[in-house]
Amino acid sequence: MRLFARHDEPAPAGGPSRADVKRAYDLGRHDERKRHHSHPILGLIIAAAAVIGLGALYLGAHEGSFSRAGQVVDQNLAVAADRGQAASETAAQKVTDAGAAAGQAGQTLRQNDQASLQR
């Protein structure tokens, strides 16, 4: 039996039919697709890294050198970190105030409940 047959030669008797070959081919393609399925989060991380890299290249070209572009990025990151720290401190204070108000409300409810039970 020959491994590779020419297209103009008929299939040998008792060999696989064209439908069997097509089905096997489709199953193989389906198995490969399942095996090489990528994770959407990984794709998102890679896309984000590519965008950041393109931004760094643009800043390097715009500023004339990559060292000045790095300084611009560092300054922007420092400003963002300061704003983030201020926002987190404000949020922490609001959470503390809300906790104190909830504690006060609970105490008031307990006092009202005890007063209604004494009547």
C-alpha positions in Angstrom: 0.0 0.0 0.0 1.4 3.4 -1.0 1.4 6.1 1.6 0.8 9.0 -0.8 -1.6 8.5 -3.7 -2.0 10.7 -6.7 -5.3 12.5 -7.0 -6.1 10.9 -10.4 -5.6 7.4 -9.1 -8.7 5.7 -7.6 -8.7 4.8 -3.9 -7.7 1.2 -3.3 -10.5 -1.3 -2.6 -11.3 -1.5 1.0 -9.6 1.8 1.8 -11.2 4.8 3.5 -13.8 6.7 1.6 -13.7 10.4 0.9 -16.3 10.9 3.6 -14.2 9.1 6.1 -11.2 11.1 5.3 -13.1 14.4 5.5 -14.6 13.4 8.8 -11.2 12.5 10.2 -9.8 15.8 8.9 -12.6 17.8 10.5 -12.1 16.0 13.8 -8.4 16.7 13.7 -9.0 20.4 13.1 -11.6 20.5 15.9 -9.1 18.8 18.3 -6.4 21.3 17.4 -8.7 24.3 18.0 -9.6 23.0 21.4 -5.9 22.4 22.2 -4.8 25.9 21.1 -7.6 27.9 22.7 -6.2 31.0 24.3 -7.4 32.6 27.6 -9.2 35.9 27.2 -7.5 37.5 30.2 -4.0 36.5 28.9 -4.9 38.1 25.5 -6.0 41.3 27.4 -2.8 41.5 29.3 -0.7 41.0 26.2 -2.7 43.7 24.4 -2.3 46.1 27.3 1.5 45.5 27.3 1.6 46.1 23.6 -0.3 49.4 24.0 2.1 50.5 26.8 5.1 49.6 24.7 3.8 51.6 21.8 3.2 54.5 24.1 6.8 54.3 25.4 8.0 54.3 21.8 5.9 57.3 20.9 7.1 59.2 23.9 10.7 58.4 23.0 10.2 59.7 19.5 8.2 62.7 20.7 10.7 63.7 23.4 13.8 63.1 21.3 15.3 60.5 23.6 14.1 57.6 25.7 15.7 59.0 28.9 13.5 62.2 28.7 10.5 60.0 27.9 11.3 57.9 31.0 11.3 61.1 33.1 7.9 62.1 31.7 6.5 58.7 32.5 8.0 58.8 36.0 6.5 62.3 36.7 3.1 61.1 35.5 3.3 58.0 37.7 4.3 60.1 40.7 1.3 62.4 40.2 -1.0 59.5 39.8 0.4 57.8 42.9 -0.1 61.0 44.9 -3.7 61.4 43.7 -4.4 57.7 44.4 -3.0 58.0 48.0 -5.1 61.1 48.7 -8.2 59.3 47.3 -7.6 56.2 49.4 -7.1 58.3 52.6 -10.4 60.1 51.9 -12.2 56.8 51.3 -10.7 55.3 54.5 -12.0 58.3 56.4 -15.4 58.0 54.9 -15.5 54.3 55.8 -14.5 55.1 59.4 -17.2 57.8 59.6 -19.8 55.4 58.2 -18.8 52.7 60.7 -19.1 55.2 63.6 -22.5 56.3 62.3 -23.7 52.6 62.0 -22.5 52.0 65.6 -24.4 55.0 66.9 -27.5 53.9 65.0 -27.2 50.4 66.5 -26.9 51.8 70.0 -29.9 54.1 69.5 -32.0 51.1 68.3 -31.0 49.1 71.3 -32.0 51.9 73.6 -35.3 52.4 71.9 -36.0 48.6 72.1 -35.2 48.5 75.8 -37.4 51.6 76.4 -40.3 49.9 74.6 -39.9 46.7 76.6 -40.1 48.6 79.9 -43.4 50.3 79.1 
